[in-house]
Amino acid sequence: MKIAVIGMGYVGLPLAVAFAEAGVEVVGIEADPQRCSAINAARSYIVDVSDAALAAVVGRGLLTATFDYSATESCDADIICLPTPLNPNREPDLTLVKDATAMLAGHVRRGQLVCLESTTYPGTTRDVLAPILEQGSGLTAGTDFHVAFSPERVDPGRTDFTTRTTPKVVGGLTPACTAKVLEVYGQAIDTLVPVTTPEVAEMTKLLENIFRSVNIALVNELAMLCDRLGIDIWEVIEAAASKPFGYMKFLPGPGLGGHCIPIDPFYLSWKAREVDFWTEFIELAGKVNENMPYFCVTKVTRALNSHAKALQGAKALVMGVAYKADIDDLRESPALKIIHQLDRQGVAVDYHDPFVAELPALGMRSIDLNKGAGISAFDVVIIVTAHSTVDYGDVVAKAQLVVDLRNATAGIDGGGKVWKL
């Protein structure tokens, strides 16, 4: 068997390596020539794929990368793993998927499988993907070639569940399409979960992330209420988590990050409006979560005021700018919003992140904490992302003031200079 993976990013490259490790020949289709060169030279640019793992499959000739879509003609399956962002009006932007599908369409042959993994709204595979493929190929989807949807479930930086071990939902346009997608993914994925239609698979991915968004919004709202009431939300959460049933632990934070959770609810809300349905509960959760960076800046202001200092003119150090701990992924990171708000209000902002060396869009580089006065030079240290490689006891000891948005200083005696979310 030979497959093509279109889009060699956070989803596509780990998937391609998983197939190659299972002995499947893989060609990666990637528009960025630098990425193609890196893959072919066995240099990984994705945290979940090591250079050694990439070298092992590239060296055996099981993975190559190219920008030429004609390479898909010899493949049994084409898997599309491209970003599906929101446009400035917070509406789905399928431009990358549509463009790639149009380029792929002229190379589709009878019996092939085309599977979409990009997160999207229900109906995309059937109503958008299949017609483009049919028009470009002159073939009939579901009859001449197979079409399916299988949502990516990547959680960057996670090691307990990998691409291979995370159960995979698959839904084909027809029963034959589902059988084909099961055959293909069965080569590399341990557990497959077939569903009856692509729409069920598309909605499954949205439900997974909306579930998290809503529950994070709930605990974020409670965190703001507890702040008003003078109650430690972190102690409340730990106490509630002692119940062995009927409760699932979610943590508050400075906002949502990553490609999925901040974006997926808007896909469903947009689709729902087409059928005159308003997802008020989901949209309310989005509002709460999007407000968190602003609430956190207000918290910083209050913390500085408690030390007789103003926000304007203060020197602040943001600890951690990736959207989650121990990765270098900046997509939708709330840290970027917090930095922007602080800068707008006259704060001199620096940042330190052992995983993110620079922020070119902001003209910033991660500072070396061992140079100059280090942490003690700042009026306030704001812990936005709690990387496990940072010694937070040392941070608290050296800082004038700490605003901890992740409970990274739990159990550390701050002597009254630590403010928590």
RODO-2510 file (C-alpha; in nm, 4 decimals, decimal comma):
residues 421
     n   res          X          Y          Z
     1     m     0,0000     0,0000     0,0000
     2     k     0,1104     0,3567    -0,0719
     3     i    -0,0529     0,6736     0,0578
     4     a    -0,0171     1,0479     0,0156
     5     v    -0,0507     1,2900     0,3063
     6     i    -0,1335     1,6417     0,1886
     7     g    -0,0091     1,9025     0,4353
     8     m     0,2935     1,8134     0,6483
     9     g     0,2245     2,0199     0,9573
    10     y     0,1342     1,9338     1,3166
    11     v    -0,1171     1,6730     1,1972
    12     g     0,0214     1,5536     0,8661
    13     l     0,3846     1,4831     0,9553
    14     p     0,3142     1,2671     1,2648
    15     l     0,0495     1,0786     1,0636
    16     a     0,2900     1,0224     0,7742
    17     v     0,5579     0,8933     1,0131
    18     a     0,3064     0,6609     1,1831
    19     f     0,2144     0,5059     0,8480
    20     a     0,5795     0,4797     0,7438
    21     e     0,6731     0,3142     1,0749
    22     a     0,4063     0,0540     0,9962
    23     g     0,5811    -0,0215     0,6670
    24     v     0,3509     0,1807     0,4411
    25     e     0,5165     0,3881     0,1699
    26     v     0,4211     0,7543     0,2146
    27     v     0,4630     1,0608    -0,0026
    28     g     0,4076     1,3922     0,1715
    29     i     0,2613     1,6712    -0,0405
    30     e     0,3752     2,0052     0,1016
    31     a     0,3563     2,3531    -0,0521
    32     d     0,6477     2,4861     0,1541
    33     p     0,9751     2,3861    -0,0198
    34     q     1,1708     2,4371     0,3029
    35     r     0,9556     2,1779     0,4764
    36     c     1,0016     1,9379     0,1844
    37     s     1,3777     1,9794     0,2078
    38     a     1,3739     1,9312     0,5850
    39     i     1,1727     1,6088     0,5624
    40     n     1,3888     1,4634     0,2874
    41     a     1,6977     1,5499     0,4947
    42     a     1,5366     1,3908     0,8038
    43     r     1,5191     1,7191     0,9974
    44     s     1,1982     1,7454     1,1960
    45     y     1,0257     2,0777     1,2651
    46     i     0,7425     1,9229     1,4675
    47     v     0,7800     1,8614     1,8428
    48     d     0,5986     1,5248     1,8250
    49     v     0,8390     1,3844     1,5637
    50     s     1,2045     1,3448     1,6568
    51     d     1,4862     1,3672     1,4044
    52     a     1,5682     1,0050     1,4851
    53     a     1,2142     0,8859     1,4130
    54     l     1,2080     1,0810     1,0884
    55     a     1,5524     0,9539     0,9850
    56     a     1,4460     0,5947     1,0475
    57     v     1,1651     0,6083     0,7897
    58     v     1,3297     0,8472     0,5435
    59     g     1,6414     0,6320     0,5459
    60     r     1,4391     0,3245     0,4517
    61     g     1,2737     0,5088     0,1644
    62     l     0,9314     0,4920     0,3294
    63     l     0,8755     0,8688     0,3449
    64     t     0,9535     1,1378     0,0914
    65     a     0,8165     1,4887     0,0473
    66     t     0,7331     1,6891    -0,2640
    67     f     0,5116     1,9752    -0,3797
    68     d     0,4105     1,7825    -0,6956
    69     y     0,0532     1,6506    -0,6803
    70     s     0,1207     1,4077    -0,9644
    71     a     0,2954     1,1914    -0,7041
    72     t    -0,0503     1,1014    -0,5708
    73     e    -0,1419     0,9109    -0,8864
    74     s     0,0465     0,6025    -0,7702
    75     c    -0,1120     0,6119    -0,4239
    76     d    -0,3982     0,4018    -0,2897
    77     a    -0,5169     0,6831    -0,0633
    78     d    -0,4832     1,0616    -0,0307
    79     i    -0,5257     1,2076     0,3175
    80     i    -0,5782     1,5837     0,3472
    81     c    -0,4388     1,7430     0,6649
    82     l    -0,4557     2,1190     0,6094
    83     p    -0,5465     2,4096     0,8398
    84     t    -0,9053     2,5334     0,8493
    85     p    -0,8817     2,8727     1,0231
    86     l    -1,1489     3,1352     1,0754
    87     n    -1,1673     3,4479     0,8620
    88     p    -1,1725     3,7961     1,0239
    89     n    -1,5508     3,7629     1,0651
    90     r    -1,5035     3,4403     1,2670
    91     e    -1,6466     3,2289     0,9842
    92     p    -1,4931     2,9047     0,8471
    93     d    -1,2182     2,9566     0,5913
    94     l    -1,1779     2,6432     0,3784
    95     t    -0,9526     2,8091     0,1204
    96     l    -0,6515     2,5839     0,1797
    97     v    -0,8613     2,2665     0,1723
    98     k    -1,0519     2,3728    -0,1390
    99     d    -0,7373     2,4744    -0,3259
   100     a    -0,5573     2,1517    -0,2384
   101     t    -0,8601     1,9426    -0,3325
   102     a    -0,8828     2,1176    -0,6693
   103     m    -0,5139     2,0442    -0,7359
   104     l    -0,5604     1,6845    -0,6255
   105     a    -0,8752     1,6281    -0,8329
   106     g    -0,6979     1,6010    -1,1669
   107     h    -0,4872     1,3140    -1,0348
   108     v    -0,7613     1,1069    -0,8699
   109     r    -0,8054     0,7619    -1,0208
   110     r    -1,0618     0,4836    -0,9861
   111     g    -1,0509     0,2936    -0,6597
   112     q    -0,8563     0,5571    -0,4698
   113     l    -0,9573     0,6880    -0,1290
   114     v    -0,9614     1,0611    -0,0536
   115     c    -0,9985     1,1277     0,3196
   116     l    -1,0237     1,4659     0,4880
   117     e    -0,8817     1,5082     0,8390
   118     s    -0,9096     1,8870     0,8713
   119     t    -1,1561     2,0024     1,1357
   120     t    -1,4654     2,1509     0,9764
   121     y    -1,8437     2,1801     0,9929
   122     p    -2,0843     1,8909     0,9189
   123     g    -2,1444     1,8536     0,5464
   124     t    -1,8028     1,9679     0,4247
   125     t    -1,6899     1,6268     0,2996
   126     r    -2,0126     1,5561     0,1128
   127     d    -2,1057     1,9060    -0,0072
   128     v    -1,7649     2,0698    -0,0634
   129     l    -1,4918     1,8082    -0,1006
   130     a    -1,6745     1,5477    -0,3119
   131     p    -1,8090     1,7925    -0,5782
   132     i    -1,4629     1,9466    -0,6312
   133     l    -1,3131     1,6001    -0,6756
   134     e    -1,5881     1,4939    -0,9143
   135     q    -1,5581     1,8059    -1,1275
   136     g    -1,1813     1,7780    -1,1576
   137     s    -1,1635     1,4035    -1,2137
   138     g    -1,4765     1,3330    -1,4166
   139     l    -1,5430     1,0437    -1,1777
   140     t    -1,8280     0,9845    -0,9324
   141     a    -1,7565     1,0001    -0,5594
   142     g    -1,8714     0,6902    -0,3739
   143     t    -1,8863     0,4899    -0,6951
   144     d    -1,5632     0,5366    -0,8901
   145     f    -1,3518     0,6456    -0,5953
   146     h    -1,3919     0,6542    -0,2176
   147     v    -1,4447     0,9634    -0,0001
   148     a    -1,4382     0,9780     0,3798
   149     f    -1,3787     1,1983     0,6812
   150     s    -1,1604     1,1048     0,9791
   151     p    -1,1003     1,3864     1,2290
   152     e    -0,7489     1,4458     1,3562
   153     r    -0,7136     1,4053     1,7311
   154     v    -0,3632     1,5421     1,7763
   155     d    -0,2696     1,6872     2,1152
   156     p     0,0795     1,8363     2,0594
   157     g     0,3384     1,7329     2,3146
   158     r     0,1359     1,4439     2,4514
   159     t     0,3219     1,1151     2,4969
   160     d     0,0659     0,8853     2,6623
   161     f    -0,1552     0,8889     2,3503
   162     t     0,0142     0,9016     2,0116
   163     t    -0,1113     0,9081     1,6534
   164     r    -0,1044     0,5293     1,6517
   165     t    -0,2654     0,4670     1,9908
   166     t    -0,5394     0,7321     1,9859
   167     p    -0,8671     0,5720     1,8652
   168     k    -0,9626     0,7050     1,5220
   169     v    -1,3172     0,7864     1,4110
   170     v    -1,3858     0,7200     1,0414
   171     g    -1,6967     0,7834     0,8321
   172     g    -1,7331     0,7171     0,4599
   173     l    -1,9682     0,8550     0,1979
   174     t    -2,0972     0,5000     0,1427
   175     p    -2,0490     0,1676     0,3259
   176     a    -1,7851     0,0783     0,0662
   177     c    -1,6051     0,4066     0,1380
   178     t    -1,6072     0,3272     0,5099
   179     a    -1,4674    -0,0193     0,4417
   180     k    -1,1883     0,1345     0,2362
   181     v    -1,0945     0,3937     0,4963
   182     l    -1,0891     0,1197     0,7626
   183     e    -0,8544    -0,0820     0,5436
   184     v    -0,6196     0,2136     0,4936
   185     y    -0,6024     0,3406     0,8518
   186     g    -0,5916    -0,0138     0,9862
   187     q    -0,2328    -0,0291     0,8585
   188     a    -0,1139     0,2290     1,1101
   189     i    -0,3777     0,2930     1,3809
   190     d    -0,4469     0,0492     1,6643
   191     t    -0,8161     0,1251     1,7198
   192     l    -1,0691     0,2411     1,4602
   193     v    -1,4206     0,3652     1,5364
   194     p    -1,6428     0,3460     1,2264
   195     v    -1,9515     0,5687     1,2056
   196     t    -2,2263     0,5725     0,9455
   197     t    -2,1577     0,8993     0,7620
   198     p    -1,8938     1,1722     0,7216
   199     e    -2,1334     1,4118     0,8940
   200     v    -2,1284     1,2003     1,2112
   201     a    -1,7478     1,1988     1,2048
   202     e    -1,7358     1,5752     1,1444
   203     m    -1,9754     1,6420     1,4312
   204     t    -1,7841     1,4051     1,6594
   205     k    -1,4721     1,6214     1,6365
   206     l    -1,6712     1,9367     1,7083
   207     l    -1,8409     1,7762     2,0088
   208     e    -1,5064     1,6697     2,1561
   209     n    -1,3648     2,0203     2,1490
   210     i    -1,6855     2,2054     2,2314
   211     f    -1,7184     1,9821     2,5385
   212     r    -1,3784     2,1054     2,6527
   213     s    -1,4508     2,4663     2,5581
   214     v    -1,7758     2,4758     2,7546
   215     n    -1,6276     2,3157     3,0654
   216     i    -1,3212     2,5402     3,0569
   217     a    -1,5545     2,8377     3,0242
   218     l    -1,7475     2,7178     3,3284
   219     v    -1,4370     2,6920     3,5444
   220     n    -1,3039     3,0234     3,4074
   221     e    -1,6275     3,1958     3,5049
   222     l    -1,6101     3,0376     3,8490
   223     a    -1,2485     3,1548     3,8774
   224     m    -1,3615     3,5137     3,8165
   225     l    -1,6422     3,4734     4,0707
   226     c    -1,4066     3,3214     4,3288
   227     d    -1,1708     3,6130     4,2699
   228     r    -1,4565     3,8489     4,3553
   229     l    -1,5499     3,6434     4,6641
   230     g    -1,1943     3,5975     4,7879
   231     i    -1,2026     3,2183     4,7488
   232     d    -0,9108     3,0101     4,6156
   233     i    -1,0496     2,8484     4,2973
   234     w    -0,7571     2,6030     4,2825
   235     e    -0,8388     2,4658     4,6270
   236     v    -1,2049     2,4390     4,5262
   237     i    -1,1158     2,2400     4,2142
   238     e    -0,8897     1,9988     4,4008
   239     a    -1,1584     1,9414     4,6635
   240     a    -1,4232     1,8747     4,3974
   241     a    -1,1865     1,6385     4,2134
   242     s    -1,1778     1,4133     4,5212
   243     k    -1,5209     1,2836     4,4200
   244     p    -1,4620     0,9587     4,2286
   245     f    -1,7713     0,9925     4,0106
   246     g    -1,9894     1,2586     3,8478
   247     y    -1,7107     1,5181     3,8200
   248     m    -1,4384     1,5789     3,5614
   249     k    -1,1494     1,8085     3,6460
   250     f    -1,1011     2,1172     3,4264
   251     l    -0,8622     2,4005     3,5082
   252     p    -0,8998     2,7755     3,4564
   253     g    -0,6403     2,9730     3,2667
   254     p    -0,5627     3,2895     3,0711
   255     g    -0,7616     3,1782     2,7674
   256     l    -0,7806     2,9051     2,5069
   257     g    -0,5044     2,8230     2,2605
   258     g    -0,4245     2,5804     1,9823
   259     h    -0,5970     2,5278     1,6515
   260     c    -0,9010     2,3361     1,7757
   261     i    -1,0688     2,4465     2,0966
   262     p    -1,0746     2,8251     2,0345
   263     i    -1,1972     2,7747     1,6765
   264     d    -1,4194     2,4664     1,6504
   265     p    -1,7244     2,6121     1,8305
   266     f    -1,7478     2,8835     1,5648
   267     y    -1,7689     2,6200     1,2914
   268     l    -2,0783     2,4705     1,4481
   269     s    -2,2349     2,8067     1,5320
   270     w    -2,1909     2,9186     1,1702
   271     k    -2,3432     2,5970     1,0344
   272     a    -2,6295     2,6113     1,2833
   273     r    -2,7366     2,9538     1,1575
   274     e    -2,7952     2,8020     0,8133
   275     v    -3,0851     2,6068     0,9642
   276     d    -3,2116     2,8947     1,1823
   277     f    -3,0637     2,7526     1,5017
   278     w    -2,8646     2,9560     1,7528
   279     t    -2,6083     2,7735     1,9668
   280     e    -2,6373     3,0171     2,2548
   281     f    -2,4764     2,7928     2,5155
   282     i    -2,1718     2,7304     2,2956
   283     e    -2,1389     3,0956     2,1978
   284     l    -2,1608     3,2049     2,5617
   285     a    -1,8715     2,9715     2,6449
   286     g    -1,6732     3,1315     2,3637
   287     k    -1,7384     3,4781     2,5051
   288     v    -1,6229     3,3761     2,8537
   289     n    -1,3027     3,2170     2,7244
   290     e    -1,2203     3,5046     2,4899
   291     n    -1,2565     3,7489     2,7789
   292     m    -0,9989     3,5722     2,9978
   293     p    -0,6846     3,7489     2,8663
   294     y    -0,8480     4,0842     2,9437
   295     f    -0,9456     3,9682     3,2930
   296     c    -0,5864     3,8542     3,3484
   297     v    -0,4484     4,1969     3,2536
   298     t    -0,6903     4,3498     3,5040
   299     k    -0,5520     4,1094     3,7637
   300     v    -0,1980     4,2257     3,6835
   301     t    -0,3126     4,5871     3,7279
   302     r    -0,4558     4,5119     4,0705
   303     a    -0,1430     4,3217     4,1744
   304     l     0,0790     4,6143     4,0759
   305     n    -0,1499     4,8584     4,2568
   306     s    -0,1081     4,6511     4,5722
   307     h     0,2632     4,7331     4,5469
   308     a     0,1900     5,1013     4,4874
   309     k     0,2799     5,0737     4,1190
   310     a     0,0842     5,1623     3,8072
   311     l     0,0390     4,9400     3,5043
   312     q     0,1515     5,2136     3,2680
   313     g     0,5282     5,2373     3,2742
   314     a     0,5740     4,9047     3,4534
   315     k     0,8266     4,6426     3,3420
   316     a     0,6652     4,2998     3,2979
   317     l     0,8097     3,9576     3,2233
   318     v     0,5735     3,7080     3,0624
   319     m     0,6761     3,3517     3,1477
   320     g     0,5697     3,1159     2,8690
   321     v     0,4155     3,2184     2,5363
   322     a     0,3293     2,8796     2,3794
   323     y    -0,0381     2,7957     2,4083
   324     k     0,0303     2,4983     2,6383
   325     a     0,3155     2,3603     2,8433
   326     d     0,6284     2,1989     2,6989
   327     i     0,5655     2,2678     2,3290
   328     d     0,6568     2,5457     2,0855
   329     d     0,3087     2,5912     1,9343
   330     l     0,1894     2,9534     1,9289
   331     r    -0,1445     2,9033     1,7522
   332     e    -0,4143     3,1146     1,9209
   333     s    -0,1943     3,1486     2,2291
   334     p    -0,3546     3,3728     2,4938
   335     a    -0,0043     3,4944     2,5828
   336     l     0,0083     3,6890     2,2579
   337     k    -0,3170     3,8660     2,3444
   338     i    -0,1903     3,9454     2,6936
   339     i     0,1367     4,0859     2,5565
   340     h    -0,0597     4,2973     2,3078
   341     q    -0,2874     4,4366     2,5791
   342     l     0,0039     4,5134     2,8110
   343     d     0,1909     4,6893     2,5316
   344     r    -0,1158     4,8985     2,4448
   345     q    -0,1363     5,0142     2,8058
   346     g     0,2233     5,1332     2,8205
   347     v     0,3905     4,8334     2,9795
   348     a     0,7492     4,7448     2,8827
   349     v     0,7110     4,3722     2,8117
   350     d     0,9733     4,0996     2,7778
   351     y     0,9169     3,7273     2,7721
   352     h     1,0962     3,4051     2,8555
   353     d     1,0065     3,0720     2,6979
   354     p     1,2540     2,7826     2,6686
   355     f     1,0541     2,6424     2,3748
   356     v     0,9968     2,9638     2,1770
   357     a     1,3156     3,1535     2,0943
   358     e     1,1517     3,4460     1,9173
   359     l     0,8256     3,6137     1,8237
   360     p     0,9074     3,7674     1,4840
   361     a     0,5623     3,9236     1,4434
   362     l     0,6169     4,1181     1,7669
   363     g     0,9891     4,1796     1,7183
   364     m     1,0682     4,0005     2,0439
   365     r     1,3152     3,7345     2,1553
   366     s     1,3087     3,5196     2,4659
   367     i     1,5383     3,6765     2,7254
   368     d     1,8122     3,4920     2,9131
   369     l     1,7180     3,4948     3,2807
   370     n     2,0800     3,4486     3,3807
   371     k     2,1973     3,7726     3,2223
   372     g     2,1851     4,1131     3,3887
   373     a     1,9507     4,1584     3,6806
   374     g     1,7282     3,8787     3,5493
   375     i     1,3901     3,8270     3,7088
   376     s     1,4478     4,0820     3,9846
   377     a     1,4618     4,3627     3,7255
   378     f     1,0900     4,3351     3,6530
   379     d     0,8061     4,4946     3,8446
   380     v     0,5907     4,1880     3,7814
   381     v     0,6381     3,8350     3,6488
   382     i     0,3295     3,6886     3,4810
   383     i     0,3171     3,3087     3,4509
   384     v     0,1030     3,2494     3,1424
   385     t     0,2279     2,9051     3,0339
   386     a     0,3769     2,6759     3,2960
   387     h     0,6576     2,4844     3,1248
   388     s     0,7840     2,1975     3,3389
   389     t     1,1484     2,2936     3,2783
   390     v     1,1159     2,6191     3,4752
   391     d     1,2055     2,6337     3,8459
   392     y     0,9096     2,8312     3,9801
   393     g     1,0499     2,8297     4,3321
   394     d     1,3479     3,0220     4,1980
   395     v     1,1142     3,2547     4,0055
   396     v     0,9187     3,3396     4,3202
   397     a     1,2361     3,3858     4,5252
   398     k     1,3839     3,6377     4,2814
   399     a     1,0700     3,8206     4,1653
   400     q     0,9321     4,1394     4,3137
   401     l     0,5762     4,0324     4,2306
   402     v     0,4255     3,7256     4,0604
   403     v     0,0870     3,6876     3,8942
   404     d     0,0377     3,3134     3,8482
   405     l    -0,2307     3,2309     3,5908
   406     r    -0,1610     2,8532     3,5919
   407     n    -0,1153     2,7623     3,9597
   408     a     0,2474     2,6854     3,8799
   409     t     0,3505     2,8141     4,2241
   410     a     0,1281     2,5730     4,4180
   411     g     0,2975     2,4768     4,7442
   412     i     0,5577     2,7536     4,7149
   413     d     0,5668     3,0103     4,9940
   414     g     0,5432     3,3428     4,8136
   415     g     0,5530     3,5571     5,1229
   416     g     0,2484     3,7493     5,0027
   417     k     0,3958     3,8487     4,6670
   418     v     0,2180     3,5797     4,4595
   419     w    -0,1202     3,6579     4,3105
   420     k    -0,3129     3,3716     4,1551
   421     l    -0,5906     3,3544     3,8979
***
